[in-house]
Amino acid sequence: MATSIKGPAALQPGRVSDQEQQLNPLHPHHLTEAARHHNSPSQKMAFPRWPQRGTEKSSIALACAWVVVHQISISVTLISLLFAVHALYEPGQHHTNKFFRISYYNPTRGTFALGWDDIFFVFYWIIVFTGARCVVMDYFLSPLAASLGIKKQKARVRFAEQAWIVLYSGSSCCVGLYIYRHSDYYLNLRALWQNWPTRELDGLVKWYYLVQFAFWLQQIVVVNIEERRKDYLQMFTHHIITCALIFGSYGYHQTKVGNLILVLMDFVDVQLSFAKLLKYLGFRTLCDAAFGAFMLGWFALRHVAFMWICWSVYVHIPQEITYGCYSGGDGNLKGPSTTPNDWEHLTLPFRDPEGLVCWNDNIKWAFLSMLLALQVLLLIWFGMIIRVAYKVITGIGADDVRSDDEDELEADELAASDNTSLHPSTLAAPGQLLEEDVLSTDAHFASPIRTKSTNSTTSSLARRKKEKGHSSGVNILGGSDRKELLGGVKPGQASALASAKARANIKPSPSTHPLLAFNLRPLHPFSSSQMGNQQSGLGGNPPNQGAKDGKDKDNKKDKPKYEPPPQPTTRIGRRKRKQAGPNAAAKLPTIYPTARCKLRYLRMQRIHDHLLLEEEYVENQERIRKAKAAQSQTPHSATEAEQDDRNADERSRVTDMRGSPMSVGNLEELIDDDHAIVSSATGPEYYVSIMSFVDKDLLEPGASILLHHKSVSVVGVLTDDADPLVSVMKLDKAPTESYADIGGLEQQIQEVREAVELPLLHPELYEEMGIKPPKGVILYGAPGTGKTLLAKAVANQTSATFLRIVGSELIQKYLGDGPRLVRQLFQVAAENAPSIVFIDEIDAIGTKRYESTSGGEREIQRTMLELLNQLDGFDDRGDVKVIMATNKIDTLDPALIRPGRIDRKILFENPDQNTKKKIFTLHTSKMSLAEDVDLDEFIAQKDDLSGADIKAICSEAGLRALRERRMRVNMADFRSAKESVMKTKNEGEPEGLYL
């Protein structure tokens, strides 16, 4: 049975008022607008998820939808208004020119500076892109998609979107490549940062950069007012970071690297959009091949080349850009100067073409952080790309997992929508009503039309577009109230409806009852889903439509009616059922455990096992604690009491002996727990007692032990951690210093190489000559003249093991420990040969011998005698060479420096003028010096400056420049640094100390 319902407005003859036209959603004016909106593929409704009240959408959502619908009209209106003001109002051309032309032109150089007025040019291009995008997509790309065989409306929209990206990104990529190819930074990362700041740009470069900025700002608007993708958050974040990078790099004159990055990004965008176009056209094989090329391009350009640029930012910027602040144009650039201690200077590059622009580590790290944040987003998308690649390999095909499902139907598209359209020519005349034949048993009789996706899951777009119907003259009731609706039509009203229908020349369908021929469908100006579901025009059915409808109705009648599920055998009364309440268990869905649930179950099992182990551990600890408490309550035996008294007595004896010297010995044999045979470096073997508090587990043959000096009792064990050899010896493999790090000292270098380097590298030369090379050399002279530096350079040149020890470290607390350390020192040198033993401050142990009653002096002399023994003991042509250094050679024992032990003495004097110049040049080669620095002033002065003093002067001068926040060292810094160094030197050095 069919229904025919007329609205009250149709019963009134004559012309309908304007107010009623606005209130009636079925008026042809609204339907014409709705048809025009529906046929625009680029104007997709997007209702952001702002709070809503009832069925009314928020004001912001409606405003966004209105902007989407009127993008072309808004753009044309604004651009026309600008051109009209520019053409008709001559005094205002000074301001309107900023929208159409690039500002800050320098006629002398033919270049353009940057400033705040560039924002007008960017705003103009945002409007141009907004209108051009809709025009090109609606009137060119969408018809092209239809002519190429794309039938689905949503597929046409997607085709138009991707074709627009190919057009724009391809054009911008070509322009960017042209700029990059003809630039001085082509294939040269260091050139990206050279000659900074470049305060003026070529006209094409500035136009390209501002247009790119306008495009990405317009993309932020598009992504928020149109239909949202699945990766909306990533897209929005990407656009924000991109705009921030373009804006910051433009203001801080880093357009070179910006041009390179934009070219990399545009090329990959063209590849992706081209692959999607092939997919929409049905070329699956070509689409998969294009997607593979796109994947390679993405990885190579966005993860290799892009990270290479980030590496250049980190490494090359500090090397190529002089930190500081600059002002003025390219012709009169001034700087660098000190960075102001405020926030205002950060905005000056954007407001003043010749204002202050600064660069430092903070700005570099801010720039690099945004680039790395962009890389994180690219990595997230690359993970999605890998998923698509897996689908291609497994034969599913290349689909973009970032966007919505592109194969699903829109909520406003039906199977017959290709043969029908909402065109003004098919609309009913004013006063007529929309007529449609429906069955009262149809599912959509009292509810909005809902379409199902071709996939098993419901489309996210369809879910967003589901909304309740709006009333239009007649309240369409729910399915349970259909009888009330039919019963509410009285005979008088039926006759009135029939007469109104006759005046409107509307014929009822032959297969329906005359009173049930109309169904008023609610239409909303912004409801594209309902507009898309209209089957035909408003004047009647198109050709062959009636026959088709009749056939469909016959098929519906043949279908079996809905049968309710069988009721249970036992029936209960209404009162009993009401008291029992709803059967909630019957409504519960069947739950199947997923992999996530199983993983959670396994995790809970592991936690349960861990808690059981923890409980068992606590119980064991409690049982042990109780056992110890019970044991502590029992009295000590007589043997344990005697042992405690003995330990206390021995500890008192050790306390009495404290202050007496201790000696180091070796444990030869352990007799029992209380006695052992030990040997000392100062005497024969002894049978001694072992104190009871000594840890017996550490006693083993060969162990180093601590002996009391008088009773020779074992009072301690020296473990490996307390071994003096480990704490004082420094073993270096191939020091980094070389001969190039030494300024001057050519004669000293030659003598050291002959005595040390040549015997290690070419010992056969001495054998052929029949001579013995020197066993070692001694370097002497004033402090800071390069003795230690030369010794390290020799070790580096020969790649020998370098053992450095200070003479005072050979003086140990325990008797016999110093000589033992000397023996172990030469033993380590022999094991790591070829090696160089460098003993600095040899005068600490090698002074002249004299009679002394002090045990400490005698121990020092014994250490020197052991050193003489080692110098005489090893092979003179072996791979161990000895270098000694001292500031007071006149105090050394003649036996130490006699020929046969230390054969060569090399004097290091304070540098002369030629050597000073070389040392100054060496230490200032990597410093940033001002133009007023004249080092000849310090070189010509006759003062006792050593090499260490010159190095200290250079370092102090650099620190003084940094203290004043300057990146260049001037002459005043060097003068004040020299005064400070000389003052420190003269105060700490008594006059006549060194002869």
Sequence and secondary structure as in RCSB ss.txt:
>XXXX:A:sequence
MATSIKGPAALQPGRVSDQEQQLNPLHPHHLTEAARHHNSPSQKMAFPRWPQRGTEKSSIALACAWVVVHQISIS
VTLISLLFAVHALYEPGQHHTNKFFRISYYNPTRGTFALGWDDIFFVFYWIIVFTGARCVVMDYFLSPLAASLGI
KKQKARVRFAEQAWIVLYSGSSCCVGLYIYRHSDYYLNLRALWQNWPTRELDGLVKWYYLVQFAFWLQQIVVVNI
EERRKDYLQMFTHHIITCALIFGSYGYHQTKVGNLILVLMDFVDVQLSFAKLLKYLGFRTLCDAAFGAFMLGWFA
LRHVAFMWICWSVYVHIPQEITYGCYSGGDGNLKGPSTTPNDWEHLTLPFRDPEGLVCWNDNIKWAFLSMLLALQ
VLLLIWFGMIIRVAYKVITGIGADDVRSDDEDELEADELAASDNTSLHPSTLAAPGQLLEEDVLSTDAHFASPIR
TKSTNSTTSSLARRKKEKGHSSGVNILGGSDRKELLGGVKPGQASALASAKARANIKPSPSTHPLLAFNLRPLHP
FSSSQMGNQQSGLGGNPPNQGAKDGKDKDNKKDKPKYEPPPQPTTRIGRRKRKQAGPNAAAKLPTIYPTARCKLR
YLRMQRIHDHLLLEEEYVENQERIRKAKAAQSQTPHSATEAEQDDRNADERSRVTDMRGSPMSVGNLEELIDDDH
AIVSSATGPEYYVSIMSFVDKDLLEPGASILLHHKSVSVVGVLTDDADPLVSVMKLDKAPTESYADIGGLEQQIQ
EVREAVELPLLHPELYEEMGIKPPKGVILYGAPGTGKTLLAKAVANQTSATFLRIVGSELIQKYLGDGPRLVRQL
FQVAAENAPSIVFIDEIDAIGTKRYESTSGGEREIQRTMLELLNQLDGFDDRGDVKVIMATNKIDTLDPALIRPG
RIDRKILFENPDQNTKKKIFTLHTSKMSLAEDVDLDEFIAQKDDLSGADIKAICSEAGLRALRERRMRVNMADFR
SAKESVMKTKNEGEPEGLYL
>XXXX:A:secstr
 B     GGGGS S   HHHHHH TTSHHHHHHHHHHHT TT          BTTB  HHHHHHHHHHHTHHHHH
HHHHHHHHHHHHH GGGHHHHHHHHS S EETTTTEE   TTHHHHHHHHHHHHHHHHHHHIIIIIHHHHHHTT 
  HHHHHHHHHHHHHHHHHHHHHHHHHHHHHTSTTTT SGGGTTT     B HHHHHHHHHHHHHHHHHHHHHHH
S   TTHHHHHHHHHHHHHHHHHHHHTT HHHHHHHHHHHHHHHHHHHHHHHHHHTT HHHHHHHHHHHHHHHII
IIIIIHHHHHHHHHHHHHHHS  EEEES SSS EEEE   SSSGGGTHHHH TTS EEE HHHHHHHHHHHHHHH
HHHHHHHHHHHHHHHHHHTTS    TTS  TTS  TT  GGGGS    GGGS  TT       BTTSTTSSS   
   SSSS  HHHHHH       SS    GGGHHHHHHT  HHHHHHHHHHHHHTT    TTS GGG        T
T HHHHHT  S SSS  TTHHHHHHHHHHHHHHS         SS   HHHHHHH   HHHHS      HHHHHH
HHHHHHHHHHHHHHHHHHHHHHHHHHHHHHHHTS   HHHHHHHHHHHHHHHHHHHHTTS EEEEEEEEE SSSE
EEEEETTEEEEEEEB TTS GGG  TT EEEEETTT  EEEE  GGG HHHHH EEEES S  GGGS S HHHHH
HHIIIIIHHHH HHHHHHHT    SEEEEEESTTSSHHHHHHHHHHHHT EEEEEEGGGG  SSBTHHHHHHHHH
HHHHHHT SEEEEEESGGGT B       HHHHHHHHHHHHHHHHHHHS TTSSEEEEEEES GGGB TTTSSTT
TS EEEEE    HHHHHHHHHHHHTTS B TT  THHHHHS S   HHHHHHHHHHHHHHHHHTT SSB HHHHH
HHHHHHHHHHHHHS TT   
